[in-house]
């Protein structure tokens, strides 16, 4: 996913492109990359487009969007009454910069945290 996220949102890569990028950092078989890309496509984490006999891939969502979806899923799993505690614990570990970013994001939501 890091290789796909490092590209512009509209750029697609082949398995060969991804393999070249990953294998520059560590040894990995071409077929392993091909299998992983196929599995990510089946899970709708990447978009798979036919290009002749090959496929081209791009991330289905940004890193931030995917992380947010995972966080929402985790919150749904713990139940309504435990969500507030989980959010407070999460924010309690945030850095000053992360808290500033959170405040700014909340301020952009109409009707929330001082937003208009």
Biopython code that builds the backbone (N, CA, C, O; Angstrom):
import numpy as np
from Bio.PDB.StructureBuilder import StructureBuilder

atoms = [
    (1, "UNK", "N", (0.827, -1.183, 0.000)),
    (1, "UNK", "CA", (0.000, 0.000, 0.000)),
    (1, "UNK", "C", (0.876, 1.254, 0.000)),
    (1, "UNK", "O", (0.524, 2.258, -0.619)),
    (2, "UNK", "N", (2.011, 1.198, 0.689)),
    (2, "UNK", "CA", (2.888, 2.374, 0.717)),
    (2, "UNK", "C", (3.306, 2.798, -0.683)),
    (2, "UNK", "O", (3.374, 3.991, -0.979)),
    (3, "UNK", "N", (3.583, 1.832, -1.539)),
    (3, "UNK", "CA", (3.999, 2.153, -2.906)),
    (3, "UNK", "C", (2.862, 2.860, -3.638)),
    (3, "UNK", "O", (3.095, 3.856, -4.323)),
    (4, "UNK", "N", (1.650, 2.364, -3.505)),
    (4, "UNK", "CA", (0.510, 2.986, -4.175)),
    (4, "UNK", "C", (0.211, 4.361, -3.584)),
    (4, "UNK", "O", (-0.085, 5.302, -4.321)),
    (5, "UNK", "N", (0.287, 4.483, -2.255)),
    (5, "UNK", "CA", (0.027, 5.777, -1.618)),
    (5, "UNK", "C", (1.079, 6.818, -1.987)),
    (5, "UNK", "O", (0.809, 8.016, -1.907)),
    (6, "UNK", "N", (2.258, 6.388, -2.384)),
    (6, "UNK", "CA", (3.308, 7.343, -2.737)),
    (6, "UNK", "C", (3.064, 7.977, -4.106)),
    (6, "UNK", "O", (3.768, 8.912, -4.488)),
    (7, "UNK", "N", (2.090, 7.485, -4.836)),
    (7, "UNK", "CA", (1.753, 8.001, -6.162)),
    (7, "UNK", "C", (0.596, 8.993, -6.073)),
    (7, "UNK", "O", (-0.134, 9.016, -5.082)),
    (8, "UNK", "N", (0.434, 9.802, -7.102)),
    (8, "UNK", "CA", (-0.749, 10.661, -7.202)),
    (8, "UNK", "C", (-1.980, 9.764, -7.284)),
    (8, "UNK", "O", (-1.894, 8.629, -7.752)),
    (9, "UNK", "N", (-3.115, 10.266, -6.835)),
    (9, "UNK", "CA", (-4.329, 9.462, -6.738)),
    (9, "UNK", "C", (-4.756, 8.838, -8.062)),
    (9, "UNK", "O", (-5.368, 7.770, -8.061)),
    (10, "UNK", "N", (-4.449, 9.475, -9.189)),
    (10, "UNK", "CA", (-4.880, 8.959, -10.480)),
    (10, "UNK", "C", (-3.829, 8.102, -11.187)),
    (10, "UNK", "O", (-4.061, 7.632, -12.301)),
    (11, "UNK", "N", (-2.685, 7.897, -10.551)),
    (11, "UNK", "CA", (-1.612, 7.092, -11.145)),
    (11, "UNK", "C", (-1.853, 5.624, -10.838)),
    (11, "UNK", "O", (-2.132, 5.254, -9.697)),
    (12, "UNK", "N", (-1.744, 4.795, -11.862)),
    (12, "UNK", "CA", (-1.883, 3.353, -11.672)),
    (12, "UNK", "C", (-0.537, 2.683, -11.919)),
    (12, "UNK", "O", (0.268, 3.151, -12.724)),
    (13, "UNK", "N", (-0.309, 1.586, -11.216)),
    (13, "UNK", "CA", (0.946, 0.843, -11.335)),
    (13, "UNK", "C", (0.647, -0.606, -11.651)),
    (13, "UNK", "O", (-0.388, -1.140, -11.250)),
    (14, "UNK", "N", (1.555, -1.239, -12.370)),
    (14, "UNK", "CA", (1.451, -2.676, -12.617)),
    (14, "UNK", "C", (2.091, -3.420, -11.449)),
    (14, "UNK", "O", (2.767, -2.825, -10.610)),
    (15, "UNK", "N", (1.868, -4.712, -11.413)),
    (15, "UNK", "CA", (2.540, -5.546, -10.411)),
    (15, "UNK", "C", (4.056, -5.410, -10.578)),
    (15, "UNK", "O", (4.791, -5.371, -9.592)),
    (16, "UNK", "N", (4.512, -5.339, -11.809)),
    (16, "UNK", "CA", (5.943, -5.192, -12.073)),
    (16, "UNK", "C", (6.472, -3.893, -11.458)),
    (16, "UNK", "O", (7.557, -3.881, -10.876)),
    (17, "UNK", "N", (5.710, -2.799, -11.584)),
    (17, "UNK", "CA", (6.107, -1.521, -10.985)),
    (17, "UNK", "C", (6.216, -1.635, -9.462)),
    (17, "UNK", "O", (7.194, -1.194, -8.859)),
    (18, "UNK", "N", (5.198, -2.232, -8.862)),
    (18, "UNK", "CA", (5.175, -2.377, -7.402)),
    (18, "UNK", "C", (6.309, -3.290, -6.957)),
    (18, "UNK", "O", (6.998, -2.999, -5.980)),
    (19, "UNK", "N", (6.500, -4.384, -7.667)),
    (19, "UNK", "CA", (7.573, -5.316, -7.321)),
    (19, "UNK", "C", (8.937, -4.629, -7.383)),
    (19, "UNK", "O", (9.766, -4.821, -6.494)),
    (20, "UNK", "N", (9.172, -3.842, -8.412)),
    (20, "UNK", "CA", (10.456, -3.145, -8.550)),
    (20, "UNK", "C", (10.691, -2.221, -7.364)),
    (20, "UNK", "O", (11.803, -2.149, -6.842)),
    (21, "UNK", "N", (9.667, -1.528, -6.945)),
    (21, "UNK", "CA", (9.787, -0.601, -5.818)),
    (21, "UNK", "C", (10.041, -1.343, -4.506)),
    (21, "UNK", "O", (10.927, -0.969, -3.737)),
    (22, "UNK", "N", (9.265, -2.390, -4.257)),
    (22, "UNK", "CA", (9.398, -3.144, -3.002)),
    (22, "UNK", "C", (10.720, -3.905, -2.968)),
    (22, "UNK", "O", (11.397, -3.919, -1.940)),
    (23, "UNK", "N", (11.092, -4.534, -4.072)),
    (23, "UNK", "CA", (12.314, -5.352, -4.086)),
    (23, "UNK", "C", (13.577, -4.503, -3.986)),
    (23, "UNK", "O", (14.650, -5.041, -3.713)),
    (24, "UNK", "N", (13.480, -3.203, -4.199)),
    (24, "UNK", "CA", (14.632, -2.323, -3.993)),
    (24, "UNK", "C", (14.974, -2.209, -2.509)),
    (24, "UNK", "O", (16.106, -1.889, -2.146)),
    (25, "UNK", "N", (13.981, -2.474, -1.656)),
    (25, "UNK", "CA", (14.183, -2.378, -0.200)),
    (25, "UNK", "C", (14.360, -3.728, 0.475)),
    (25, "UNK", "O", (15.057, -3.834, 1.484)),
    (26, "UNK", "N", (13.731, -4.761, -0.079)),
    (26, "UNK", "CA", (13.850, -6.101, 0.509)),
    (26, "UNK", "C", (13.539, -7.146, -0.551)),
    (26, "UNK", "O", (12.867, -6.869, -1.545)),
    (27, "UNK", "N", (14.040, -8.344, -0.319)),
    (27, "UNK", "CA", (13.841, -9.420, -1.280)),
    (27, "UNK", "C", (12.408, -9.929, -1.185)),
    (27, "UNK", "O", (11.936, -10.303, -0.112)),
    (28, "UNK", "N", (11.733, -9.935, -2.313)),
    (28, "UNK", "CA", (10.352, -10.433, -2.364)),
    (28, "UNK", "C", (10.109, -10.972, -3.773)),
    (28, "UNK", "O", (10.557, -10.392, -4.762)),
    (29, "UNK", "N", (9.401, -12.077, -3.841)),
    (29, "UNK", "CA", (9.130, -12.706, -5.135)),
    (29, "UNK", "C", (8.043, -11.933, -5.890)),
    (29, "UNK", "O", (7.118, -11.390, -5.286)),
    (30, "UNK", "N", (8.169, -11.894, -7.184)),
    (30, "UNK", "CA", (7.178, -11.252, -8.044)),
    (30, "UNK", "C", (5.799, -11.851, -7.800)),
    (30, "UNK", "O", (4.808, -11.126, -7.711)),
    (31, "UNK", "N", (5.737, -13.183, -7.690)),
    (31, "UNK", "CA", (4.444, -13.844, -7.493)),
    (31, "UNK", "C", (3.815, -13.476, -6.153)),
    (31, "UNK", "O", (2.590, -13.450, -6.033)),
    (32, "UNK", "N", (4.629, -13.194, -5.157)),
    (32, "UNK", "CA", (4.103, -12.764, -3.857)),
    (32, "UNK", "C", (3.426, -11.405, -4.000)),
    (32, "UNK", "O", (2.326, -11.195, -3.489)),
    (33, "UNK", "N", (4.087, -10.487, -4.696)),
    (33, "UNK", "CA", (3.494, -9.163, -4.919)),
    (33, "UNK", "C", (2.204, -9.301, -5.718)),
    (33, "UNK", "O", (1.213, -8.637, -5.414)),
    (34, "UNK", "N", (2.208, -10.160, -6.741)),
    (34, "UNK", "CA", (1.020, -10.375, -7.553)),
    (34, "UNK", "C", (-0.137, -10.906, -6.703)),
    (34, "UNK", "O", (-1.272, -10.451, -6.849)),
    (35, "UNK", "N", (0.141, -11.857, -5.827)),
    (35, "UNK", "CA", (-0.889, -12.427, -4.961)),
    (35, "UNK", "C", (-1.436, -11.375, -3.996)),
    (35, "UNK", "O", (-2.647, -11.275, -3.799)),
    (36, "UNK", "N", (-0.549, -10.604, -3.407)),
    (36, "UNK", "CA", (-0.988, -9.571, -2.458)),
    (36, "UNK", "C", (-1.841, -8.525, -3.173)),
    (36, "UNK", "O", (-2.874, -8.115, -2.643)),
    (37, "UNK", "N", (-1.436, -8.092, -4.348)),
    (37, "UNK", "CA", (-2.212, -7.093, -5.088)),
    (37, "UNK", "C", (-3.599, -7.635, -5.425)),
    (37, "UNK", "O", (-4.588, -6.910, -5.320)),
    (38, "UNK", "N", (-3.678, -8.895, -5.826)),
    (38, "UNK", "CA", (-4.968, -9.513, -6.135)),
    (38, "UNK", "C", (-5.853, -9.571, -4.892)),
    (38, "UNK", "O", (-7.046, -9.277, -4.967)),
    (39, "UNK", "N", (-5.282, -9.942, -3.762)),
    (39, "UNK", "CA", (-6.057, -10.016, -2.521)),
    (39, "UNK", "C", (-6.534, -8.637, -2.073)),
    (39, "UNK", "O", (-7.660, -8.492, -1.597)),
    (40, "UNK", "N", (-5.684, -7.628, -2.225)),
    (40, "UNK", "CA", (-6.087, -6.259, -1.880)),
    (40, "UNK", "C", (-7.232, -5.801, -2.778)),
    (40, "UNK", "O", (-8.135, -5.098, -2.324)),
    (41, "UNK", "N", (-7.199, -6.197, -4.051)),
    (41, "UNK", "CA", (-8.284, -5.844, -4.974)),
    (41, "UNK", "C", (-9.582, -6.537, -4.567)),
    (41, "UNK", "O", (-10.647, -5.921, -4.598)),
    (42, "UNK", "N", (-9.503, -7.794, -4.192)),
    (42, "UNK", "CA", (-10.704, -8.526, -3.765)),
    (42, "UNK", "C", (-11.329, -7.925, -2.514)),
    (42, "UNK", "O", (-12.542, -8.008, -2.319)),
    (43, "UNK", "N", (-10.503, -7.322, -1.667)),
    (43, "UNK", "CA", (-10.992, -6.677, -0.447)),
    (43, "UNK", "C", (-11.375, -5.217, -0.688)),
    (43, "UNK", "O", (-11.716, -4.495, 0.249)),
    (44, "UNK", "N", (-11.318, -4.792, -1.941)),
    (44, "UNK", "CA", (-11.633, -3.415, -2.341)),
    (44, "UNK", "C", (-10.735, -2.376, -1.687)),
    (44, "UNK", "O", (-11.151, -1.236, -1.480)),
    (45, "UNK", "N", (-9.511, -2.761, -1.363)),
    (45, "UNK", "CA", (-8.549, -1.810, -0.812)),
    (45, "UNK", "C", (-7.766, -1.128, -1.919)),
    (45, "UNK", "O", (-7.241, -0.031, -1.732)),
    (46, "UNK", "N", (-7.688, -1.782, -3.077)),
    (46, "UNK", "CA", (-7.086, -1.175, -4.266)),
    (46, "UNK", "C", (-8.064, -1.327, -5.425)),
    (46, "UNK", "O", (-8.910, -2.221, -5.433)),
    (47, "UNK", "N", (-7.929, -0.441, -6.396)),
    (47, "UNK", "CA", (-8.727, -0.510, -7.617)),
    (47, "UNK", "C", (-7.880, -1.216, -8.663)),
    (47, "UNK", "O", (-6.733, -0.844, -8.912)),
    (48, "UNK", "N", (-8.465, -2.238, -9.267)),
    (48, "UNK", "CA", (-7.775, -3.052, -10.267)),
    (48, "UNK", "C", (-8.397, -2.755, -11.635)),
    (48, "UNK", "O", (-9.603, -2.911, -11.822)),
    (49, "UNK", "N", (-7.564, -2.328, -12.589)),
    (49, "UNK", "CA", (-8.052, -2.003, -13.928)),
    (49, "UNK", "C", (-7.306, -2.851, -14.951)),
    (49, "UNK", "O", (-6.085, -2.994, -14.879)),
    (50, "UNK", "N", (-8.038, -3.404, -15.892)),
    (50, "UNK", "CA", (-7.441, -4.224, -16.946)),
    (50, "UNK", "C", (-6.671, -3.329, -17.908)),
    (50, "UNK", "O", (-7.152, -2.269, -18.308)),
    (51, "UNK", "N", (-5.473, -3.767, -18.274)),
    (51, "UNK", "CA", (-4.643, -3.046, -19.240)),
    (51, "UNK", "C", (-4.020, -4.095, -20.157)),
    (51, "UNK", "O", (-2.915, -4.574, -19.903)),
    (52, "UNK", "N", (-4.728, -4.445, -21.212)),
    (52, "UNK", "CA", (-4.278, -5.533, -22.083)),
    (52, "UNK", "C", (-4.371, -6.852, -21.338)),
    (52, "UNK", "O", (-5.440, -7.227, -20.855)),
    (53, "UNK", "N", (-3.253, -7.552, -21.245)),
    (53, "UNK", "CA", (-3.241, -8.837, -20.531)),
    (53, "UNK", "C", (-2.889, -8.663, -19.061)),
    (53, "UNK", "O", (-2.967, -9.619, -18.289)),
    (54, "UNK", "N", (-2.508, -7.465, -18.668)),
    (54, "UNK", "CA", (-2.096, -7.207, -17.284)),
    (54, "UNK", "C", (-3.158, -6.369, -16.572)),
    (54, "UNK", "O", (-4.160, -5.970, -17.165)),
    (55, "UNK", "N", (-2.917, -6.117, -15.308)),
    (55, "UNK", "CA", (-3.765, -5.232, -14.523)),
    (55, "UNK", "C", (-2.927, -4.066, -14.036)),
    (55, "UNK", "O", (-1.714, -4.180, -13.861)),
    (56, "UNK", "N", (-3.591, -2.951, -13.821)),
    (56, "UNK", "CA", (-2.978, -1.783, -13.206)),
    (56, "UNK", "C", (-3.741, -1.523, -11.912)),
    (56, "UNK", "O", (-4.939, -1.791, -11.817)),
    (57, "UNK", "N", (-3.032, -0.999, -10.922)),
    (57, "UNK", "CA", (-3.604, -0.819, -9.591)),
    (57, "UNK", "C", (-3.385, 0.602, -9.083)),
    (57, "UNK", "O", (-2.398, 1.258, -9.415)),
    (58, "UNK", "N", (-4.330, 1.054, -8.271)),
    (58, "UNK", "CA", (-4.178, 2.296, -7.523)),
    (58, "UNK", "C", (-4.884, 2.115, -6.191)),
    (58, "UNK", "O", (-5.777, 1.279, -6.056)),
    (59, "UNK", "N", (-4.481, 2.895, -5.227)),
    (59, "UNK", "CA", (-5.104, 2.798, -3.901)),
    (59, "UNK", "C", (-6.582, 3.153, -3.999)),
    (59, "UNK", "O", (-6.958, 4.079, -4.718)),
    (60, "UNK", "N", (-7.406, 2.425, -3.283)),
    (60, "UNK", "CA", (-8.837, 2.687, -3.276)),
    (60, "UNK", "C", (-9.203, 3.865, -2.387)),
    (60, "UNK", "O", (-10.269, 4.460, -2.545)),
    (61, "UNK", "N", (-8.329, 4.200, -1.460)),
    (61, "UNK", "CA", (-8.545, 5.317, -0.545)),
    (61, "UNK", "C", (-7.181, 5.817, -0.089)),
    (61, "UNK", "O", (-6.181, 5.107, -0.194)),
    (62, "UNK", "N", (-7.152, 7.027, 0.410)),
    (62, "UNK", "CA", (-5.896, 7.564, 0.927)),
    (62, "UNK", "C", (-5.540, 6.848, 2.223)),
    (62, "UNK", "O", (-6.373, 6.158, 2.812)),
    (63, "UNK", "N", (-4.316, 7.016, 2.654)),
    (63, "UNK", "CA", (-3.878, 6.429, 3.926)),
    (63, "UNK", "C", (-4.761, 6.938, 5.068)),
    (63, "UNK", "O", (-5.164, 6.162, 5.935)),
    (64, "UNK", "N", (-5.058, 8.229, 5.069)),
    (64, "UNK", "CA", (-5.900, 8.814, 6.108)),
    (64, "UNK", "C", (-7.317, 8.256, 6.095)),
    (64, "UNK", "O", (-7.877, 7.950, 7.147)),
    (65, "UNK", "N", (-7.895, 8.123, 4.904)),
    (65, "UNK", "CA", (-9.248, 7.579, 4.784)),
    (65, "UNK", "C", (-9.302, 6.130, 5.251)),
    (65, "UNK", "O", (-10.247, 5.721, 5.926)),
    (66, "UNK", "N", (-8.278, 5.356, 4.887)),
    (66, "UNK", "CA", (-8.251, 3.948, 5.286)),
    (66, "UNK", "C", (-8.062, 3.813, 6.802)),
    (66, "UNK", "O", (-8.683, 2.959, 7.436)),
    (67, "UNK", "N", (-7.212, 4.650, 7.369)),
    (67, "UNK", "CA", (-7.000, 4.634, 8.815)),
    (67, "UNK", "C", (-8.278, 5.010, 9.541)),
    (67, "UNK", "O", (-8.634, 4.387, 10.541)),
    (68, "UNK", "N", (-8.970, 6.027, 9.042)),
    (68, "UNK", "CA", (-10.232, 6.443, 9.652)),
    (68, "UNK", "C", (-11.265, 5.320, 9.609)),
    (68, "UNK", "O", (-12.000, 5.120, 10.576)),
    (69, "UNK", "N", (-11.326, 4.594, 8.507)),
    (69, "UNK", "CA", (-12.266, 3.471, 8.403)),
    (69, "UNK", "C", (-11.926, 2.380, 9.415)),
    (69, "UNK", "O", (-12.826, 1.797, 10.019)),
    (70, "UNK", "N", (-10.641, 2.099, 9.604)),
    (70, "UNK", "CA", (-10.227, 1.107, 10.600)),
    (70, "UNK", "C", (-10.596, 1.565, 12.011)),
    (70, "UNK", "O", (-11.038, 0.766, 12.836)),
    (71, "UNK", "N", (-10.410, 2.853, 12.277)),
    (71, "UNK", "CA", (-10.746, 3.388, 13.596)),
    (71, "UNK", "C", (-12.257, 3.317, 13.837)),
    (71, "UNK", "O", (-12.699, 2.954, 14.927)),
    (72, "UNK", "N", (-13.049, 3.668, 12.807)),
    (72, "UNK", "CA", (-14.514, 3.568, 12.948)),
    (72, "UNK", "C", (-14.924, 2.123, 13.208)),
    (72, "UNK", "O", (-15.789, 1.860, 14.043)),
    (73, "UNK", "N", (-14.309, 1.197, 12.499)),
    (73, "UNK", "CA", (-14.616, -0.220, 12.704)),
    (73, "UNK", "C", (-14.288, -0.672, 14.114)),
    (73, "UNK", "O", (-15.056, -1.417, 14.722)),
    (74, "UNK", "N", (-13.149, -0.225, 14.641)),
    (74, "UNK", "CA", (-12.763, -0.589, 16.011)),
    (74, "UNK", "C", (-13.756, -0.013, 17.008)),
    (74, "UNK", "O", (-14.127, -0.688, 17.968)),
    (75, "UNK", "N", (-14.191, 1.222, 16.798)),
    (75, "UNK", "CA", (-15.158, 1.837, 17.706)),
    (75, "UNK", "C", (-16.503, 1.121, 17.652)),
    (75, "UNK", "O", (-17.161, 0.961, 18.681)),
    (76, "UNK", "N", (-16.916, 0.692, 16.466)),
    (76, "UNK", "CA", (-18.168, -0.052, 16.331)),
    (76, "UNK", "C", (-18.093, -1.383, 17.075)),
    (76, "UNK", "O", (-19.086, -1.833, 17.647)),
    (77, "UNK", "N", (-16.931, -2.005, 17.066)),
    (77, "UNK", "CA", (-16.754, -3.308, 17.702)),
    (77, "UNK", "C", (-16.855, -3.252, 19.221)),
    (77, "UNK", "O", (-17.242, -4.241, 19.844)),
    (78, "UNK", "N", (-16.517, -2.119, 19.830)),
    (78, "UNK", "CA", (-16.500, -2.078, 21.294)),
    (78, "UNK", "C", (-17.826, -1.672, 21.908)),
    (78, "UNK", "O", (-17.997, -1.800, 23.121)),
    (79, "UNK", "N", (-18.766, -1.190, 21.119)),
    (79, "UNK", "CA", (-20.067, -0.849, 21.651)),
    (79, "UNK", "C", (-20.180, 0.617, 22.033)),
    (79, "UNK", "O", (-19.185, 1.287, 22.306)),
    (80, "UNK", "N", (-21.400, 1.089, 22.045)),
    (80, "UNK", "CA", (-21.685, 2.507, 22.257)),
    (80, "UNK", "C", (-21.176, 3.034, 23.595)),
    (80, "UNK", "O", (-20.584, 4.112, 23.641)),
    (81, "UNK", "N", (-21.392, 2.298, 24.685)),
    (81, "UNK", "CA", (-21.027, 2.806, 26.009)),
    (81, "UNK", "C", (-19.521, 2.920, 26.224)),
    (81, "UNK", "O", (-19.084, 3.714, 27.057)),
    (82, "UNK", "N", (-18.729, 2.159, 25.504)),
    (82, "UNK", "CA", (-17.276, 2.191, 25.678)),
    (82, "UNK", "C", (-16.566, 3.139, 24.704)),
    (82, "UNK", "O", (-15.359, 3.351, 24.817)),
    (83, "UNK", "N", (-17.306, 3.706, 23.755)),
    (83, "UNK", "CA", (-16.684, 4.564, 22.751)),
    (83, "UNK", "C", (-16.048, 5.798, 23.366)),
    (83, "UNK", "O", (-14.916, 6.151, 23.032)),
    (84, "UNK", "N", (-16.769, 6.453, 24.259)),
    (84, "UNK", "CA", (-16.243, 7.690, 24.856)),
    (84, "UNK", "C", (-14.928, 7.416, 25.571)),
    (84, "UNK", "O", (-13.975, 8.181, 25.426)),
    (85, "UNK", "N", (-14.865, 6.347, 26.331)),
    (85, "UNK", "CA", (-13.635, 6.003, 27.038)),
    (85, "UNK", "C", (-12.487, 5.717, 26.082)),
    (85, "UNK", "O", (-11.351, 6.119, 26.329)),
    (86, "UNK", "N", (-12.784, 5.027, 24.998)),
    (86, "UNK", "CA", (-11.753, 4.724, 24.007)),
    (86, "UNK", "C", (-11.252, 6.003, 23.343)),
    (86, "UNK", "O", (-10.050, 6.171, 23.135)),
    (87, "UNK", "N", (-12.165, 6.895, 23.014)),
    (87, "UNK", "CA", (-11.762, 8.160, 22.385)),
    (87, "UNK", "C", (-10.932, 9.014, 23.338)),
    (87, "UNK", "O", (-9.939, 9.618, 22.932)),
    (88, "UNK", "N", (-11.341, 9.064, 24.609)),
    (88, "UNK", "CA", (-10.584, 9.843, 25.596)),
    (88, "UNK", "C", (-9.186, 9.247, 25.763)),
    (88, "UNK", "O", (-8.208, 9.992, 25.831)),
    (89, "UNK", "N", (-9.075, 7.939, 25.828)),
    (89, "UNK", "CA", (-7.761, 7.295, 25.962)),
    (89, "UNK", "C", (-6.901, 7.566, 24.729)),
    (89, "UNK", "O", (-5.702, 7.813, 24.851)),
    (90, "UNK", "N", (-7.507, 7.522, 23.547)),
    (90, "UNK", "CA", (-6.776, 7.780, 22.310)),
    (90, "UNK", "C", (-6.254, 9.218, 22.280)),
    (90, "UNK", "O", (-5.082, 9.457, 21.990)),
    (91, "UNK", "N", (-7.124, 10.154, 22.580)),
    (91, "UNK", "CA", (-6.738, 11.569, 22.556)),
    (91, "UNK", "C", (-5.755, 11.870, 23.677)),
    (91, "UNK", "O", (-4.911, 12.754, 23.530)),
    (92, "UNK", "N", (-5.845, 11.160, 24.786)),
    (92, "UNK", "CA", (-4.932, 11.365, 25.898)),
    (92, "UNK", "C", (-3.486, 11.071, 25.546)),
    (92, "UNK", "O", (-2.574, 11.600, 26.181)),
    (93, "UNK", "N", (-3.266, 10.238, 24.545)),
    (93, "UNK", "CA", (-1.907, 9.898, 24.103)),
    (93, "UNK", "C", (-1.422, 10.774, 22.951)),
    (93, "UNK", "O", (-0.305, 10.600, 22.466)),
    (94, "UNK", "N", (-2.258, 11.714, 22.512)),
    (94, "UNK", "CA", (-1.912, 12.536, 21.352)),
    (94, "UNK", "C", (-0.886, 13.608, 21.715)),
    (94, "UNK", "O", (-0.851, 14.107, 22.840)),
    (95, "UNK", "N", (-0.061, 13.944, 20.739)),
    (95, "UNK", "CA", (0.916, 15.027, 20.918)),
    (95, "UNK", "C", (0.205, 16.374, 20.791)),
    (95, "UNK", "O", (-0.955, 16.437, 20.384)),
    (96, "UNK", "N", (0.900, 17.432, 21.137)),
    (96, "UNK", "CA", (0.330, 18.772, 21.011)),
    (96, "UNK", "C", (-0.039, 19.066, 19.555)),
    (96, "UNK", "O", (-1.076, 19.674, 19.292)),
    (97, "UNK", "N", (0.799, 18.641, 18.613)),
    (97, "UNK", "CA", (0.513, 18.863, 17.197)),
    (97, "UNK", "C", (-0.719, 18.080, 16.751)),
    (97, "UNK", "O", (-1.534, 18.585, 15.979)),
    (98, "UNK", "N", (-0.851, 16.858, 17.233)),
    (98, "UNK", "CA", (-2.013, 16.050, 16.882)),
    (98, "UNK", "C", (-3.287, 16.648, 17.465)),
    (98, "UNK", "O", (-4.333, 16.642, 16.816)),
    (99, "UNK", "N", (-3.199, 17.166, 18.696)),
    (99, "UNK", "CA", (-4.366, 17.808, 19.308)),
    (99, "UNK", "C", (-4.761, 19.064, 18.541)),
    (99, "UNK", "O", (-5.949, 19.328, 18.356)),
    (100, "UNK", "N", (-3.775, 19.843, 18.092)),
    (100, "UNK", "CA", (-4.061, 21.030, 17.284)),
    (100, "UNK", "C", (-4.768, 20.632, 15.987)),
    (100, "UNK", "O", (-5.729, 21.281, 15.573)),
    (101, "UNK", "N", (-4.289, 19.563, 15.349)),
    (101, "UNK", "CA", (-4.915, 19.088, 14.117)),
    (101, "UNK", "C", (-6.337, 18.611, 14.377)),
    (101, "UNK", "O", (-7.229, 18.851, 13.564)),
    (102, "UNK", "N", (-6.554, 17.943, 15.494)),
    (102, "UNK", "CA", (-7.889, 17.473, 15.856)),
    (102, "UNK", "C", (-8.823, 18.650, 16.114)),
    (102, "UNK", "O", (-9.962, 18.649, 15.646)),
    (103, "UNK", "N", (-8.358, 19.648, 16.850)),
    (103, "UNK", "CA", (-9.177, 20.845, 17.101)),
    (103, "UNK", "C", (-9.544, 21.531, 15.780)),
    (103, "UNK", "O", (-10.690, 21.933, 15.581)),
    (104, "UNK", "N", (-8.582, 21.658, 14.898)),
    (104, "UNK", "CA", (-8.839, 22.301, 13.603)),
    (104, "UNK", "C", (-9.859, 21.496, 12.795)),
    (104, "UNK", "O", (-10.743, 22.071, 12.159)),
    (105, "UNK", "N", (-9.737, 20.178, 12.821)),
    (105, "UNK", "CA", (-10.685, 19.336, 12.093)),
    (105, "UNK", "C", (-12.082, 19.455, 12.679)),
    (105, "UNK", "O", (-13.059, 19.558, 11.938)),
    (106, "UNK", "N", (-12.185, 19.440, 13.998)),
    (106, "UNK", "CA", (-13.493, 19.585, 14.646)),
    (106, "UNK", "C", (-14.119, 20.949, 14.358)),
    (106, "UNK", "O", (-15.336, 21.058, 14.214)),
    (107, "UNK", "N", (-13.294, 21.975, 14.275)),
    (107, "UNK", "CA", (-13.796, 23.321, 13.991)),
    (107, "UNK", "C", (-14.380, 23.422, 12.579)),
    (107, "UNK", "O", (-15.227, 24.279, 12.326)),
    (108, "UNK", "N", (-13.944, 22.568, 11.667)),
    (108, "UNK", "CA", (-14.449, 22.581, 10.291)),
    (108, "UNK", "C", (-15.784, 21.859, 10.142)),
    (108, "UNK", "O", (-16.419, 21.956, 9.092)),
    (109, "UNK", "N", (-16.218, 21.145, 11.161)),
    (109, "UNK", "CA", (-17.473, 20.406, 11.098)),
    (109, "UNK", "C", (-18.590, 21.342, 11.545)),
    (109, "UNK", "O", (-18.580, 21.805, 12.685)),
    (110, "UNK", "N", (-19.565, 21.633, 10.657)),
    (110, "UNK", "CA", (-20.639, 22.538, 11.036)),
    (110, "UNK", "C", (-21.384, 22.052, 12.277)),
    (110, "UNK", "O", (-21.774, 20.889, 12.374)),
    (111, "UNK", "N", (-21.572, 22.978, 13.226)),
    (111, "UNK", "CA", (-22.317, 22.649, 14.449)),
    (111, "UNK", "C", (-21.508, 21.931, 15.495)),
    (111, "UNK", "O", (-22.055, 21.578, 16.540)),
    (112, "UNK", "N", (-20.228, 21.696, 15.268)),
    (112, "UNK", "CA", (-19.382, 20.969, 16.211)),
    (112, "UNK", "C", (-18.218, 21.825, 16.697)),
    (112, "UNK", "O", (-17.615, 22.552, 15.908)),
    (113, "UNK", "N", (-17.906, 21.751, 17.954)),
    (113, "UNK", "CA", (-16.695, 22.333, 18.557)),
    (113, "UNK", "C", (-16.390, 23.739, 18.049)),
    (113, "UNK", "O", (-15.255, 24.044, 17.681)),
    (114, "UNK", "N", (-17.392, 24.572, 18.033)),
    (114, "UNK", "CA", (-17.180, 25.948, 17.629)),
    (114, "UNK", "C", (-17.259, 26.173, 16.133)),
    (114, "UNK", "O", (-17.058, 27.295, 15.667)),
    (115, "UNK", "N", (-17.553, 25.114, 15.361)),
    (115, "UNK", "CA", (-17.708, 25.291, 13.919)),
    (115, "UNK", "C", (-19.018, 25.992, 13.626)),
    (115, "UNK", "O", (-19.878, 26.060, 14.504)),
    (116, "UNK", "N", (-19.204, 26.521, 12.410)),
    (116, "UNK", "CA", (-20.437, 27.242, 12.103)),
    (116, "UNK", "C", (-21.345, 26.467, 11.195)),
    (116, "UNK", "O", (-22.425, 26.946, 10.846)),
]
sb = StructureBuilder()
sb.init_structure("model")
sb.init_model(0)
sb.init_chain("A")
sb.init_seg("    ")
for serial, (resi, resn, name, xyz) in enumerate(atoms, 1):
    if name == "N":
        sb.init_residue(resn, " ", resi, " ")
    sb.init_atom(name, np.array(xyz, "f"), 0.0, 1.0, " ", f" {name:<3s}", serial, name[0])
structure = sb.get_structure()
